[in-house]
Amino acid sequence: MRRFFLYLSRHAGLRRWMETHPSARRLTQRFVAGTTLEEVLAVCATLQSEGTFAALDHLGENVTSLSEATGSLADYLAALDAIAARRLPATVSIKVTQFGLDLSEAACLDNVRRLAARARETGSQVEIDMESSLYTDRTLGIATQVAGEFGGIRCVIQAYLRRSQADIERLNRLGVEVRLCKGAYDEGAGVAFPEKADVDRNYTVLMRQLLDHGTYPAIATHDGALIDETIRHARENGIGVDRFEFQMLYGIRRDLQRKVVAAGYRLRVYVPYGTAWYPYFMRRLAERPANVFFLVRNLLR
Ligand SMILES: Cc1cc2nc3c(=O)[nH]c(=O)nc-3n(C[C@H](O)[C@H](O)[C@H](O)COP(=O)(O)OP(=O)(O)OC[C@H]3O[C@@H](n4cnc5c(N)ncnc54)[C@H](O)[C@@H]3O)c2cc1C
């Protein structure tokens, strides 16, 4: 079932049809905060009032022209300016294929540099999502390069990849911040652990590696057992609550989000917005196919 949704997530025709469907907003509202910057800023302000940080994701990936990539940069520059103007505790989270990586690595690097420069000026930060393993090396290359030049970069590492321990070792050595997640793409057994139990086990190993030796890591998961284990490890090793943060996705496990904040831990919610929602939305369905039944029920209401 997971593979089926991930296969559908790459279907261009279905994507066009769904993203322009009149019921799109009703369908996506649980996972996508809105279509405009104004809407997502209102969500961030609410999160701020609840003591929660945000990471803004202007949805989009695998752009097909460099002008589209420049458009993505412009959208994110506007987001950084608005975050600064409203003094919101928020970062931006980008995908390198949204910044033109499929078309020109040099142009993509230049776009990420320009965003990182603005983030430094405005006192924010750029988080770089990790896409499929086709992009891992190039994403890490861009992240470490721009982190070296501007600072303020946080790069995602996926616990399902067999290579991740070595990648974290390198990022820790370079002082680059990491967001640790399980991984959301369709990967073969050669590069990724096929069994969920192995992914969870590796997540624990990587979480400890980051807490012990990393720079302000973000532990991104809705898995209560892994959150408890992170808290236990931090307490036992005298790692203060200001030395790491938890991250969760907008619309997922609100109960757990509130619990983590109430317990005194830092939480950042990843908040997607925009009209290019289809691949993101399908990955959320792939993680939990039962979501389909809830969505259909809501649509029929
Ligand atoms: C802040 C953040 C950023 C991320 N960035 C990336 C990235 O850059 N690259 C990448 O590959 N992946 C990314 N992910 C997605 C991640 O890889 C996982 O696919 C996703 O978080 C589900 O894994 P989990 O850790 O929550 O654990 P799971 O074991 O999958 O889930 C634990 C529990 O969380 C709840 N849950 C999880 N997913 C859903 C869902 N879709 N709908 C409803 N409930 C759900 C369920 O209650 C489930 O039992 C990100 C995740 C987060 C939280």
The ligand as a Tripos MOL2 file, in Angstrom:
@<TRIPOS>MOLECULE
LIG
   53    58     1     0     0
SMALL
NO_CHARGES

@<TRIPOS>ATOM
      1 C1          9.4720   17.9740   10.6180 C.3       1 LIG1
      2 C2          9.5970   16.8440    9.6620 C.ar      1 LIG1
      3 C3         10.3030   17.0270    8.4940 C.ar      1 LIG1
      4 C4         10.4620   15.9770    7.5940 C.ar      1 LIG1
      5 N1         11.2720   16.1430    6.4970 N.ar      1 LIG1
      6 C5         11.5140   15.0760    5.6930 C.ar      1 LIG1
      7 C6         12.4690   15.1420    4.6520 C.ar      1 LIG1
      8 O1         13.1140   16.1670    4.4050 O.2       1 LIG1
      9 N2         12.6730   14.0400    3.8890 N.ar      1 LIG1
     10 C7         11.9970   12.8620    4.1170 C.ar      1 LIG1
     11 O2         12.2560   11.8800    3.4350 O.2       1 LIG1
     12 N3         11.0710   12.7950    5.0940 N.ar      1 LIG1
     13 C8         10.8150   13.8520    5.8770 C.ar      1 LIG1
     14 N4          9.8960   13.7360    6.8970 N.ar      1 LIG1
     15 C9          8.9520   12.5880    6.9280 C.3       1 LIG1
     16 C10         9.5490   11.4220    7.6980 C.3       1 LIG1
     17 O3         10.6190   10.8790    6.9640 O.3       1 LIG1
     18 C11         8.5020   10.3310    7.9490 C.3       1 LIG1
     19 O4          8.0460    9.8240    6.7380 O.3       1 LIG1
     20 C12         7.3050   10.7800    8.7680 C.3       1 LIG1
     21 O5          7.6750   11.6820    9.7610 O.3       1 LIG1
     22 C13         6.6220    9.5860    9.4560 C.3       1 LIG1
     23 O6          7.5120    8.9670   10.3200 O.3       1 LIG1
     24 P1          7.4640    9.0970   11.9280 P.3       1 LIG1
     25 O7          8.8430    9.4220   12.3760 O.co2     1 LIG1
     26 O8          6.4350   10.0430   12.3380 O.co2     1 LIG1
     27 O9          7.2100    7.6150   12.4200 O.3       1 LIG1
     28 P2          6.0740    6.5610   12.0750 P.3       1 LIG1
     29 O10         6.4890    5.3160   12.7630 O.co2     1 LIG1
     30 O11         5.8210    6.4980   10.6230 O.co2     1 LIG1
     31 O12         4.7920    7.1610   12.7760 O.3       1 LIG1
     32 C14         4.6480    7.2780   14.1680 C.3       1 LIG1
     33 C15         3.2120    7.6900   14.4540 C.3       1 LIG1
     34 O13         2.9920    9.0050   13.9400 O.3       1 LIG1
     35 C16         1.7080    9.1080   13.3510 C.3       1 LIG1
     36 N5          1.8770    9.4040   11.9050 N.ar      1 LIG1
     37 C17         3.0210    9.3260   11.1870 C.ar      1 LIG1
     38 N6          2.7980    9.7150    9.9030 N.ar      1 LIG1
     39 C18         1.4790   10.0250    9.8310 C.ar      1 LIG1
     40 C19         0.6410   10.4980    8.7910 C.ar      1 LIG1
     41 N7          1.1070   10.7380    7.5570 N.pl3     1 LIG1
     42 N8         -0.6630   10.7090    9.0500 N.ar      1 LIG1
     43 C20        -1.1630   10.5060   10.3100 C.ar      1 LIG1
     44 N9         -0.4060   10.0640   11.3400 N.ar      1 LIG1
     45 C21         0.8880    9.8300   11.1120 C.ar      1 LIG1
     46 C22         1.0150    7.8070   13.5830 C.3       1 LIG1
     47 O14         0.3050    7.9260   14.7930 O.3       1 LIG1
     48 C23         2.1690    6.8310   13.7510 C.3       1 LIG1
     49 O15         1.8350    5.7140   14.5180 O.3       1 LIG1
     50 C24         9.7870   14.7500    7.8380 C.ar      1 LIG1
     51 C25         9.0820   14.5680    9.0170 C.ar      1 LIG1
     52 C26         8.9950   15.5900    9.9340 C.ar      1 LIG1
     53 C27         8.2620   15.3370   11.2140 C.3       1 LIG1
@<TRIPOS>BOND
     1     1     2 1
     2     2     3 ar
     3     2    52 ar
     4     3     4 ar
     5     4     5 ar
     6     4    50 ar
     7     5     6 ar
     8     6     7 ar
     9     6    13 1
    10     7     8 2
    11     7     9 ar
    12     9    10 ar
    13    10    11 2
    14    10    12 ar
    15    12    13 ar
    16    13    14 ar
    17    14    15 1
    18    14    50 ar
    19    15    16 1
    20    16    17 1
    21    16    18 1
    22    18    19 1
    23    18    20 1
    24    20    21 1
    25    20    22 1
    26    22    23 1
    27    23    24 1
    28    24    25 2
    29    24    26 1
    30    24    27 1
    31    27    28 1
    32    28    29 2
    33    28    30 1
    34    28    31 1
    35    31    32 1
    36    32    33 1
    37    33    34 1
    38    33    48 1
    39    34    35 1
    40    35    36 1
    41    35    46 1
    42    36    37 ar
    43    36    45 ar
    44    37    38 ar
    45    38    39 ar
    46    39    40 ar
    47    39    45 ar
    48    40    41 1
    49    40    42 ar
    50    42    43 ar
    51    43    44 ar
    52    44    45 ar
    53    46    47 1
    54    46    48 1
    55    48    49 1
    56    50    51 ar
    57    51    52 ar
    58    52    53 1
@<TRIPOS>SUBSTRUCTURE
     1 LIG1         1 GROUP 0 **** ****
